[in-house]
Amino acid sequence: MRRATRARVLCHIAATPGHTTSELSRRPGTSPSSASAHAQALHRAGLITSTRHANMVTHRATGLGAALIRPAAAGPGAGAASAGE
């Protein structure tokens, strides 16, 4: 369940960059502490960058994070087609 939630958080960050941790926690099924933990794990993995602005932290997907979800966003087989080029 954690992986699915973390993947959804990454997809949301990639689709709408600049979200704060508080905004991520407003997603259904994500508490503030869960949103923070997911953002920290994604940051440690190099999939997002997190920037502090006063008392807020905003998140953006890195190139690696965006590339990781791109095949899933395009649908089944999208990643395989580009691998053969």
Gaussian input, Z-matrix of N, CA and C with variables (Angstrom, degrees):
# hf/3-21g

backbone

0 1
 N
 C     1     B1
 C     2     B2     1     A1
 N     3     B3     2     A2     1     D1
 C     4     B4     3     A3     2     D2
 C     5     B5     4     A4     3     D3
 N     6     B6     5     A5     4     D4
 C     7     B7     6     A6     5     D5
 C     8     B8     7     A7     6     D6
 N     9     B9     8     A8     7     D7
 C    10    B10     9     A9     8     D8
 C    11    B11    10    A10     9     D9
 N    12    B12    11    A11    10    D10
 C    13    B13    12    A12    11    D11
 C    14    B14    13    A13    12    D12
 N    15    B15    14    A14    13    D13
 C    16    B16    15    A15    14    D14
 C    17    B17    16    A16    15    D15
 N    18    B18    17    A17    16    D16
 C    19    B19    18    A18    17    D17
 C    20    B20    19    A19    18    D18
 N    21    B21    20    A20    19    D19
 C    22    B22    21    A21    20    D20
 C    23    B23    22    A22    21    D21
 N    24    B24    23    A23    22    D22
 C    25    B25    24    A24    23    D23
 C    26    B26    25    A25    24    D24
 N    27    B27    26    A26    25    D25
 C    28    B28    27    A27    26    D26
 C    29    B29    28    A28    27    D27
 N    30    B30    29    A29    28    D28
 C    31    B31    30    A30    29    D29
 C    32    B32    31    A31    30    D30
 N    33    B33    32    A32    31    D31
 C    34    B34    33    A33    32    D32
 C    35    B35    34    A34    33    D33
 N    36    B36    35    A35    34    D34
 C    37    B37    36    A36    35    D35
 C    38    B38    37    A37    36    D36
 N    39    B39    38    A38    37    D37
 C    40    B40    39    A39    38    D38
 C    41    B41    40    A40    39    D39
 N    42    B42    41    A41    40    D40
 C    43    B43    42    A42    41    D41
 C    44    B44    43    A43    42    D42
 N    45    B45    44    A44    43    D43
 C    46    B46    45    A45    44    D44
 C    47    B47    46    A46    45    D45
 N    48    B48    47    A47    46    D46
 C    49    B49    48    A48    47    D47
 C    50    B50    49    A49    48    D48
 N    51    B51    50    A50    49    D49
 C    52    B52    51    A51    50    D50
 C    53    B53    52    A52    51    D51
 N    54    B54    53    A53    52    D52
 C    55    B55    54    A54    53    D53
 C    56    B56    55    A55    54    D54
 N    57    B57    56    A56    55    D55
 C    58    B58    57    A57    56    D56
 C    59    B59    58    A58    57    D57
 N    60    B60    59    A59    58    D58
 C    61    B61    60    A60    59    D59
 C    62    B62    61    A61    60    D60
 N    63    B63    62    A62    61    D61
 C    64    B64    63    A63    62    D62
 C    65    B65    64    A64    63    D63
 N    66    B66    65    A65    64    D64
 C    67    B67    66    A66    65    D65
 C    68    B68    67    A67    66    D66
 N    69    B69    68    A68    67    D67
 C    70    B70    69    A69    68    D68
 C    71    B71    70    A70    69    D69
 N    72    B72    71    A71    70    D70
 C    73    B73    72    A72    71    D71
 C    74    B74    73    A73    72    D72
 N    75    B75    74    A74    73    D73
 C    76    B76    75    A75    74    D74
 C    77    B77    76    A76    75    D75
 N    78    B78    77    A77    76    D76
 C    79    B79    78    A78    77    D77
 C    80    B80    79    A79    78    D78
 N    81    B81    80    A80    79    D79
 C    82    B82    81    A81    80    D80
 C    83    B83    82    A82    81    D81
 N    84    B84    83    A83    82    D82
 C    85    B85    84    A84    83    D83
 C    86    B86    85    A85    84    D84
 N    87    B87    86    A86    85    D85
 C    88    B88    87    A87    86    D86
 C    89    B89    88    A88    87    D87
 N    90    B90    89    A89    88    D88
 C    91    B91    90    A90    89    D89
 C    92    B92    91    A91    90    D90
 N    93    B93    92    A92    91    D91
 C    94    B94    93    A93    92    D92
 C    95    B95    94    A94    93    D93
 N    96    B96    95    A95    94    D94
 C    97    B97    96    A96    95    D95
 C    98    B98    97    A97    96    D96
 N    99    B99    98    A98    97    D97
 C   100   B100    99    A99    98    D98
 C   101   B101   100   A100    99    D99
 N   102   B102   101   A101   100   D100
 C   103   B103   102   A102   101   D101
 C   104   B104   103   A103   102   D102
 N   105   B105   104   A104   103   D103
 C   106   B106   105   A105   104   D104
 C   107   B107   106   A106   105   D105
 N   108   B108   107   A107   106   D106
 C   109   B109   108   A108   107   D107
 C   110   B110   109   A109   108   D108
 N   111   B111   110   A110   109   D109
 C   112   B112   111   A111   110   D110
 C   113   B113   112   A112   111   D111
 N   114   B114   113   A113   112   D112
 C   115   B115   114   A114   113   D113
 C   116   B116   115   A115   114   D114
 N   117   B117   116   A116   115   D115
 C   118   B118   117   A117   116   D116
 C   119   B119   118   A118   117   D117
 N   120   B120   119   A119   118   D118
 C   121   B121   120   A120   119   D119
 C   122   B122   121   A121   120   D120
 N   123   B123   122   A122   121   D121
 C   124   B124   123   A123   122   D122
 C   125   B125   124   A124   123   D123
 N   126   B126   125   A125   124   D124
 C   127   B127   126   A126   125   D125
 C   128   B128   127   A127   126   D126
 N   129   B129   128   A128   127   D127
 C   130   B130   129   A129   128   D128
 C   131   B131   130   A130   129   D129
 N   132   B132   131   A131   130   D130
 C   133   B133   132   A132   131   D131
 C   134   B134   133   A133   132   D132
 N   135   B135   134   A134   133   D133
 C   136   B136   135   A135   134   D134
 C   137   B137   136   A136   135   D135
 N   138   B138   137   A137   136   D136
 C   139   B139   138   A138   137   D137
 C   140   B140   139   A139   138   D138
 N   141   B141   140   A140   139   D139
 C   142   B142   141   A141   140   D140
 C   143   B143   142   A142   141   D141
 N   144   B144   143   A143   142   D142
 C   145   B145   144   A144   143   D143
 C   146   B146   145   A145   144   D144
 N   147   B147   146   A146   145   D145
 C   148   B148   147   A147   146   D146
 C   149   B149   148   A148   147   D147
 N   150   B150   149   A149   148   D148
 C   151   B151   150   A150   149   D149
 C   152   B152   151   A151   150   D150
 N   153   B153   152   A152   151   D151
 C   154   B154   153   A153   152   D152
 C   155   B155   154   A154   153   D153
 N   156   B156   155   A155   154   D154
 C   157   B157   156   A156   155   D155
 C   158   B158   157   A157   156   D156
 N   159   B159   158   A158   157   D157
 C   160   B160   159   A159   158   D158
 C   161   B161   160   A160   159   D159
 N   162   B162   161   A161   160   D160
 C   163   B163   162   A162   161   D161
 C   164   B164   163   A163   162   D162
 N   165   B165   164   A164   163   D163
 C   166   B166   165   A165   164   D164
 C   167   B167   166   A166   165   D165
 N   168   B168   167   A167   166   D166
 C   169   B169   168   A168   167   D167
 C   170   B170   169   A169   168   D168
 N   171   B171   170   A170   169   D169
 C   172   B172   171   A171   170   D170
 C   173   B173   172   A172   171   D171
 N   174   B174   173   A173   172   D172
 C   175   B175   174   A174   173   D173
 C   176   B176   175   A175   174   D174
 N   177   B177   176   A176   175   D175
 C   178   B178   177   A177   176   D176
 C   179   B179   178   A178   177   D177
 N   180   B180   179   A179   178   D178
 C   181   B181   180   A180   179   D179
 C   182   B182   181   A181   180   D180
 N   183   B183   182   A182   181   D181
 C   184   B184   183   A183   182   D182
 C   185   B185   184   A184   183   D183
 N   186   B186   185   A185   184   D184
 C   187   B187   186   A186   185   D185
 C   188   B188   187   A187   186   D186
 N   189   B189   188   A188   187   D187
 C   190   B190   189   A189   188   D188
 C   191   B191   190   A190   189   D189
 N   192   B192   191   A191   190   D190
 C   193   B193   192   A192   191   D191
 C   194   B194   193   A193   192   D192
 N   195   B195   194   A194   193   D193
 C   196   B196   195   A195   194   D194
 C   197   B197   196   A196   195   D195
 N   198   B198   197   A197   196   D196
 C   199   B199   198   A198   197   D197
 C   200   B200   199   A199   198   D198
 N   201   B201   200   A200   199   D199
 C   202   B202   201   A201   200   D200
 C   203   B203   202   A202   201   D201
 N   204   B204   203   A203   202   D202
 C   205   B205   204   A204   203   D203
 C   206   B206   205   A205   204   D204
 N   207   B207   206   A206   205   D205
 C   208   B208   207   A207   206   D206
 C   209   B209   208   A208   207   D207
 N   210   B210   209   A209   208   D208
 C   211   B211   210   A210   209   D209
 C   212   B212   211   A211   210   D210
 N   213   B213   212   A212   211   D211
 C   214   B214   213   A213   212   D212
 C   215   B215   214   A214   213   D213
 N   216   B216   215   A215   214   D214
 C   217   B217   216   A216   215   D215
 C   218   B218   217   A217   216   D216
 N   219   B219   218   A218   217   D217
 C   220   B220   219   A219   218   D218
 C   221   B221   220   A220   219   D219
 N   222   B222   221   A221   220   D220
 C   223   B223   222   A222   221   D221
 C   224   B224   223   A223   222   D222
 N   225   B225   224   A224   223   D223
 C   226   B226   225   A225   224   D224
 C   227   B227   226   A226   225   D225
 N   228   B228   227   A227   226   D226
 C   229   B229   228   A228   227   D227
 C   230   B230   229   A229   228   D228
 N   231   B231   230   A230   229   D229
 C   232   B232   231   A231   230   D230
 C   233   B233   232   A232   231   D231
 N   234   B234   233   A233   232   D232
 C   235   B235   234   A234   233   D233
 C   236   B236   235   A235   234   D234
 N   237   B237   236   A236   235   D235
 C   238   B238   237   A237   236   D236
 C   239   B239   238   A238   237   D237
 N   240   B240   239   A239   238   D238
 C   241   B241   240   A240   239   D239
 C   242   B242   241   A241   240   D240
 N   243   B243   242   A242   241   D241
 C   244   B244   243   A243   242   D242
 C   245   B245   244   A244   243   D243
 N   246   B246   245   A245   244   D244
 C   247   B247   246   A246   245   D245
 C   248   B248   247   A247   246   D246
 N   249   B249   248   A248   247   D247
 C   250   B250   249   A249   248   D248
 C   251   B251   250   A250   249   D249
 N   252   B252   251   A251   250   D250
 C   253   B253   252   A252   251   D251
 C   254   B254   253   A253   252   D252

   B1=1.4521
   B2=1.5235
   B3=1.3492
   B4=1.4626
   B5=1.5127
   B6=1.3204
   B7=1.4715
   B8=1.5196
   B9=1.3306
   B10=1.4627
   B11=1.5267
   B12=1.3177
   B13=1.4658
   B14=1.5183
   B15=1.3209
   B16=1.4691
   B17=1.5172
   B18=1.3174
   B19=1.4621
   B20=1.5285
   B21=1.3358
   B22=1.4637
   B23=1.5204
   B24=1.3366
   B25=1.4665
   B26=1.5270
   B27=1.3249
   B28=1.4676
   B29=1.5261
   B30=1.3117
   B31=1.4661
   B32=1.5245
   B33=1.3149
   B34=1.4633
   B35=1.5315
   B36=1.3216
   B37=1.4700
   B38=1.5330
   B39=1.3260
   B40=1.4676
   B41=1.5290
   B42=1.3168
   B43=1.4656
   B44=1.5241
   B45=1.3214
   B46=1.4657
   B47=1.5201
   B48=1.3390
   B49=1.4641
   B50=1.5266
   B51=1.3136
   B52=1.4532
   B53=1.5088
   B54=1.3221
   B55=1.4536
   B56=1.5251
   B57=1.3008
   B58=1.4629
   B59=1.5249
   B60=1.3239
   B61=1.4545
   B62=1.5260
   B63=1.3233
   B64=1.4725
   B65=1.5241
   B66=1.3282
   B67=1.4646
   B68=1.5201
   B69=1.3335
   B70=1.4646
   B71=1.5225
   B72=1.3313
   B73=1.4604
   B74=1.5236
   B75=1.3093
   B76=1.4633
   B77=1.5210
   B78=1.3154
   B79=1.4600
   B80=1.5241
   B81=1.3271
   B82=1.4699
   B83=1.5220
   B84=1.2997
   B85=1.4574
   B86=1.5148
   B87=1.3298
   B88=1.4593
   B89=1.5238
   B90=1.3174
   B91=1.4607
   B92=1.5323
   B93=1.3312
   B94=1.4730
   B95=1.5315
   B96=1.3201
   B97=1.4727
   B98=1.5236
   B99=1.3369
   B100=1.4622
   B101=1.5303
   B102=1.3216
   B103=1.4696
   B104=1.5183
   B105=1.3257
   B106=1.4602
   B107=1.5299
   B108=1.3222
   B109=1.4720
   B110=1.5293
   B111=1.3253
   B112=1.4679
   B113=1.5300
   B114=1.3307
   B115=1.4677
   B116=1.5282
   B117=1.3219
   B118=1.4665
   B119=1.5165
   B120=1.3213
   B121=1.4664
   B122=1.5327
   B123=1.3328
   B124=1.4667
   B125=1.5296
   B126=1.3169
   B127=1.4695
   B128=1.5309
   B129=1.3319
   B130=1.4778
   B131=1.5249
   B132=1.3285
   B133=1.4696
   B134=1.5261
   B135=1.3375
   B136=1.4580
   B137=1.5186
   B138=1.3395
   B139=1.4579
   B140=1.5249
   B141=1.3429
   B142=1.4623
   B143=1.5223
   B144=1.3286
   B145=1.4557
   B146=1.5157
   B147=1.3080
   B148=1.4557
   B149=1.5179
   B150=1.3218
   B151=1.4593
   B152=1.5171
   B153=1.3303
   B154=1.4618
   B155=1.5202
   B156=1.3281
   B157=1.4617
   B158=1.5258
   B159=1.3323
   B160=1.4692
   B161=1.5270
   B162=1.3254
   B163=1.4661
   B164=1.5292
   B165=1.3338
   B166=1.4624
   B167=1.5242
   B168=1.3150
   B169=1.4602
   B170=1.5195
   B171=1.3430
   B172=1.4621
   B173=1.5247
   B174=1.3154
   B175=1.4656
   B176=1.5201
   B177=1.3328
   B178=1.4661
   B179=1.5251
   B180=1.3206
   B181=1.4651
   B182=1.5246
   B183=1.3105
   B184=1.4638
   B185=1.5273
   B186=1.3116
   B187=1.4645
   B188=1.5169
   B189=1.3223
   B190=1.4671
   B191=1.5205
   B192=1.3363
   B193=1.4630
   B194=1.5202
   B195=1.3316
   B196=1.4652
   B197=1.5331
   B198=1.3309
   B199=1.4640
   B200=1.5236
   B201=1.3083
   B202=1.4641
   B203=1.5163
   B204=1.3179
   B205=1.4642
   B206=1.5125
   B207=1.3154
   B208=1.4724
   B209=1.5228
   B210=1.3293
   B211=1.4695
   B212=1.5254
   B213=1.3099
   B214=1.4623
   B215=1.5180
   B216=1.3074
   B217=1.4617
   B218=1.5214
   B219=1.3269
   B220=1.4595
   B221=1.5261
   B222=1.3308
   B223=1.4546
   B224=1.5120
   B225=1.3218
   B226=1.4666
   B227=1.5209
   B228=1.3259
   B229=1.4494
   B230=1.5218
   B231=1.3185
   B232=1.4655
   B233=1.5130
   B234=1.3021
   B235=1.4555
   B236=1.5167
   B237=1.3277
   B238=1.4523
   B239=1.5151
   B240=1.3125
   B241=1.4672
   B242=1.5154
   B243=1.3057
   B244=1.4504
   B245=1.5085
   B246=1.3338
   B247=1.4571
   B248=1.5231
   B249=1.3212
   B250=1.4622
   B251=1.5118
   B252=1.3112
   B253=1.4628
   B254=1.4912
   A1=110.83
   A2=117.28
   A3=119.44
   A4=112.08
   A5=116.49
   A6=119.54
   A7=111.00
   A8=116.56
   A9=119.71
   A10=110.27
   A11=116.41
   A12=120.01
   A13=110.24
   A14=117.13
   A15=120.88
   A16=110.33
   A17=117.54
   A18=120.95
   A19=110.58
   A20=117.11
   A21=120.04
   A22=111.24
   A23=116.92
   A24=120.80
   A25=109.49
   A26=117.85
   A27=121.31
   A28=110.59
   A29=117.95
   A30=120.92
   A31=110.91
   A32=116.51
   A33=120.45
   A34=110.85
   A35=116.99
   A36=120.81
   A37=110.15
   A38=116.73
   A39=120.21
   A40=111.49
   A41=116.87
   A42=120.51
   A43=112.07
   A44=116.62
   A45=121.07
   A46=109.17
   A47=117.72
   A48=121.45
   A49=112.43
   A50=114.69
   A51=120.94
   A52=113.98
   A53=117.51
   A54=120.10
   A55=110.81
   A56=115.04
   A57=119.81
   A58=108.67
   A59=115.51
   A60=120.41
   A61=109.88
   A62=117.14
   A63=120.42
   A64=111.37
   A65=116.71
   A66=119.91
   A67=111.11
   A68=116.82
   A69=120.02
   A70=110.86
   A71=117.02
   A72=120.18
   A73=111.90
   A74=118.37
   A75=121.00
   A76=112.48
   A77=116.56
   A78=120.64
   A79=108.19
   A80=118.76
   A81=120.54
   A82=112.18
   A83=115.60
   A84=121.44
   A85=114.94
   A86=118.43
   A87=120.94
   A88=109.49
   A89=116.60
   A90=121.42
   A91=109.08
   A92=117.80
   A93=119.34
   A94=112.82
   A95=117.34
   A96=118.78
   A97=111.29
   A98=117.18
   A99=121.06
   A100=110.53
   A101=117.34
   A102=120.93
   A103=110.53
   A104=116.03
   A105=120.62
   A106=111.43
   A107=116.20
   A108=120.40
   A109=110.82
   A110=117.49
   A111=120.69
   A112=110.49
   A113=117.01
   A114=120.34
   A115=110.60
   A116=117.70
   A117=120.75
   A118=111.15
   A119=117.38
   A120=120.72
   A121=110.80
   A122=116.91
   A123=120.30
   A124=110.97
   A125=116.82
   A126=121.66
   A127=110.26
   A128=116.87
   A129=120.84
   A130=111.56
   A131=116.67
   A132=120.97
   A133=112.27
   A134=116.89
   A135=120.35
   A136=114.03
   A137=116.72
   A138=120.41
   A139=113.01
   A140=117.08
   A141=121.06
   A142=108.77
   A143=115.44
   A144=121.24
   A145=106.64
   A146=115.98
   A147=121.67
   A148=107.68
   A149=115.38
   A150=121.10
   A151=109.55
   A152=115.51
   A153=120.04
   A154=109.81
   A155=115.45
   A156=124.41
   A157=106.16
   A158=117.25
   A159=121.79
   A160=109.17
   A161=118.05
   A162=119.94
   A163=112.72
   A164=118.02
   A165=122.31
   A166=109.83
   A167=115.05
   A168=121.49
   A169=106.81
   A170=116.96
   A171=120.90
   A172=109.19
   A173=115.16
   A174=121.45
   A175=110.74
   A176=115.32
   A177=123.02
   A178=107.85
   A179=116.20
   A180=120.65
   A181=109.47
   A182=116.89
   A183=121.60
   A184=107.81
   A185=116.73
   A186=120.00
   A187=111.35
   A188=115.98
   A189=120.45
   A190=111.01
   A191=116.41
   A192=120.25
   A193=111.63
   A194=116.40
   A195=120.67
   A196=110.86
   A197=117.15
   A198=120.91
   A199=111.38
   A200=116.24
   A201=120.46
   A202=111.47
   A203=117.38
   A204=118.88
   A205=113.44
   A206=118.45
   A207=120.74
   A208=112.21
   A209=121.31
   A210=119.55
   A211=112.13
   A212=118.23
   A213=120.92
   A214=110.74
   A215=116.99
   A216=120.79
   A217=111.11
   A218=117.29
   A219=121.23
   A220=112.31
   A221=117.58
   A222=121.33
   A223=111.65
   A224=116.31
   A225=121.28
   A226=111.91
   A227=114.96
   A228=120.51
   A229=114.91
   A230=118.56
   A231=120.68
   A232=111.48
   A233=117.94
   A234=121.83
   A235=111.93
   A236=117.12
   A237=121.11
   A238=111.62
   A239=117.53
   A240=120.60
   A241=110.97
   A242=117.89
   A243=119.39
   A244=112.01
   A245=118.39
   A246=121.63
   A247=111.53
   A248=117.33
   A249=120.77
   A250=113.12
   A251=118.88
   A252=121.21
   A253=112.40
   D1=-39.27
   D2=179.96
   D3=-61.19
   D4=-41.51
   D5=-178.71
   D6=-63.55
   D7=-41.05
   D8=179.72
   D9=-64.89
   D10=-42.65
   D11=178.83
   D12=-65.32
   D13=-43.39
   D14=179.62
   D15=-62.84
   D16=-39.64
   D17=177.39
   D18=-63.78
   D19=-40.53
   D20=177.42
   D21=-64.12
   D22=-39.67
   D23=177.88
   D24=-62.92
   D25=-44.78
   D26=178.17
   D27=-61.40
   D28=-44.59
   D29=178.75
   D30=-60.88
   D31=-40.80
   D32=-179.89
   D33=-66.34
   D34=-43.29
   D35=178.86
   D36=-62.97
   D37=-42.23
   D38=-179.22
   D39=-67.44
   D40=-36.69
   D41=-177.65
   D42=-74.78
   D43=-33.06
   D44=-177.27
   D45=-136.45
   D46=78.40
   D47=-176.22
   D48=-62.48
   D49=153.05
   D50=176.34
   D51=94.08
   D52=8.33
   D53=178.53
   D54=-71.53
   D55=144.98
   D56=175.32
   D57=-87.37
   D58=166.20
   D59=176.93
   D60=-60.82
   D61=-39.00
   D62=178.38
   D63=-61.53
   D64=-41.28
   D65=178.35
   D66=-65.09
   D67=-38.42
   D68=177.78
   D69=-63.48
   D70=-33.94
   D71=-177.78
   D72=-73.01
   D73=-13.32
   D74=177.72
   D75=-80.34
   D76=-7.57
   D77=176.51
   D78=-67.68
   D79=144.57
   D80=179.75
   D81=-56.05
   D82=131.85
   D83=176.30
   D84=81.36
   D85=10.63
   D86=-178.60
   D87=-123.39
   D88=113.90
   D89=177.18
   D90=-81.84
   D91=163.78
   D92=177.59
   D93=-56.85
   D94=-42.92
   D95=-179.58
   D96=-68.35
   D97=-35.58
   D98=177.93
   D99=-67.56
   D100=-42.71
   D101=178.65
   D102=-60.70
   D103=-42.53
   D104=178.84
   D105=-63.99
   D106=-44.44
   D107=-179.91
   D108=-63.73
   D109=-41.90
   D110=178.74
   D111=-64.72
   D112=-44.04
   D113=179.01
   D114=-61.72
   D115=-41.46
   D116=178.77
   D117=-62.89
   D118=-44.15
   D119=179.98
   D120=-64.86
   D121=-42.14
   D122=178.62
   D123=-65.23
   D124=-36.99
   D125=177.88
   D126=-65.72
   D127=-47.37
   D128=178.83
   D129=-60.08
   D130=-32.79
   D131=-179.80
   D132=-80.37
   D133=-5.30
   D134=179.83
   D135=79.85
   D136=17.45
   D137=-177.00
   D138=-92.71
   D139=-19.80
   D140=175.59
   D141=-138.83
   D142=159.38
   D143=168.27
   D144=-108.80
   D145=147.41
   D146=179.45
   D147=-127.63
   D148=129.82
   D149=-177.01
   D150=-124.47
   D151=127.82
   D152=179.25
   D153=-85.14
   D154=134.16
   D155=174.56
   D156=-129.19
   D157=100.03
   D158=-176.84
   D159=55.72
   D160=-113.21
   D161=-178.10
   D162=-101.83
   D163=16.00
   D164=178.96
   D165=-119.75
   D166=153.80
   D167=172.72
   D168=-124.95
   D169=125.04
   D170=177.17
   D171=-105.71
   D172=152.24
   D173=-174.17
   D174=-126.04
   D175=142.24
   D176=175.07
   D177=-138.78
   D178=145.78
   D179=176.83
   D180=-72.19
   D181=141.78
   D182=172.47
   D183=-82.05
   D184=174.40
   D185=175.32
   D186=-57.61
   D187=-40.69
   D188=178.99
   D189=-64.45
   D190=-44.52
   D191=179.52
   D192=-62.05
   D193=-43.31
   D194=179.04
   D195=-65.25
   D196=-41.00
   D197=179.77
   D198=-66.18
   D199=-34.09
   D200=-178.99
   D201=-65.25
   D202=-37.82
   D203=-178.01
   D204=-93.80
   D205=-13.93
   D206=-177.08
   D207=-55.18
   D208=-48.26
   D209=179.30
   D210=-60.41
   D211=-38.14
   D212=-179.58
   D213=-67.33
   D214=-37.46
   D215=-179.15
   D216=-70.58
   D217=-30.97
   D218=-177.62
   D219=-81.80
   D220=-16.26
   D221=178.42
   D222=109.44
   D223=174.47
   D224=-177.96
   D225=-60.69
   D226=136.51
   D227=175.55
   D228=83.68
   D229=-6.59
   D230=-177.43
   D231=-64.76
   D232=-39.75
   D233=179.52
   D234=-67.45
   D235=-36.40
   D236=-178.54
   D237=-67.83
   D238=-35.71
   D239=-178.57
   D240=-65.57
   D241=-39.93
   D242=-178.58
   D243=-76.79
   D244=-21.98
   D245=-179.65
   D246=-68.13
   D247=-28.98
   D248=-177.30
   D249=-84.49
   D250=-6.67
   D251=-177.96
   D252=-81.97

